[in-house]
Amino acid sequence: MRISGVKFEIRKMNGEIVGQYTTDRNGTIRLPGLESGWYAVTELKAASGYQLDPTPQTVEVKDGQTATLELTNRKTSRVLIHKIDANTGKGIYGVAFLLYDSNHNPIGEYVSDQDGYVYMDDGLADGRYYVRNADNEENDTQSDYFFTHFALQMPKVPGGEVYLFGDLTNNRMDEAYKMEYNLIDHQYELVTPLKQGSYNYMYMYKRDGETKGLTQPCEGDFHQTENEYEVYVYHRPFGLRYDKLIGFQKYNYPE
């Protein structure tokens, strides 16, 4: 899917800034009239719902040719907690939670709103996270379970269903982990109780009538990238005190 609204900066290899540009509704930026040579392209701002990739990418422009650079963005994830009263089922206001990454480094503290919801959507990357109730008197024994809200923003895929998949589902696409599509927010959603701890999961698409799941419609596929190599061949004849360049070749792999 092509992504609009992504902002890039383009520089010449000597550091001179060519300009800052934003992808159009087709997810493209066209720059006619560039001088031949190498350019560095750096993403400055990602579109909503996608992770920023600030790694500079290079592209070579040649006279009389159209140079194309294709970049990909991964979708961001988020954690949504609903803190409720066990007796009434109503949301509890003002409950604090701490979010940690997989190395137990704190990411932030979040507080439930008037309906008991806690939104942790600071552009989280895929991976493991730890959530801890921060204001209980006995954090080690209280709040073992909480309702976790999963949301996957993407167009509805016809002809099949999307499931939450991983160790937490016993690596099965059960009915309990089938996600429902929200036509208003344009996203797949699932609410399920999870014991407090760490989980590694992914989203899986299963076609109607089939048992095998596919990651491509939800997670995307990544093919092998093309790399450019420069090969220098040196030789030191007998009696000389330096290496002499006798050959040079530049090629791309895979072609």
HUFEN-V541507 format. One record per run of one state. SS is the DSSP state (hx for helix, st for strand, lp for the rest). FROM is the first residue (numbers start at 1). TO is the last residue. If there is no record, write none. Layout:
SS	FROM	TO
SS	FROM	TO
//
This chain:
lp	1	6
st	7	12
lp	13	16
st	17	22
lp	23	36
st	37	45
lp	46	49
st	50	50
lp	51	56
st	57	61
lp	62	74
st	75	75
lp	76	76
st	77	82
lp	83	83
st	84	84
lp	85	90
st	91	91
lp	92	95
st	96	101
lp	102	105
st	106	111
lp	112	116
st	117	124
lp	125	128
st	129	133
lp	134	144
st	145	153
lp	154	159
st	160	166
hx	167	169
lp	170	174
hx	175	177
st	178	178
lp	179	179
st	180	182
lp	183	186
st	187	195
lp	196	200
st	201	207
lp	208	212
st	213	214
lp	215	215
hx	216	219
lp	220	226
st	227	235
lp	236	243
st	244	253
lp	254	255
//
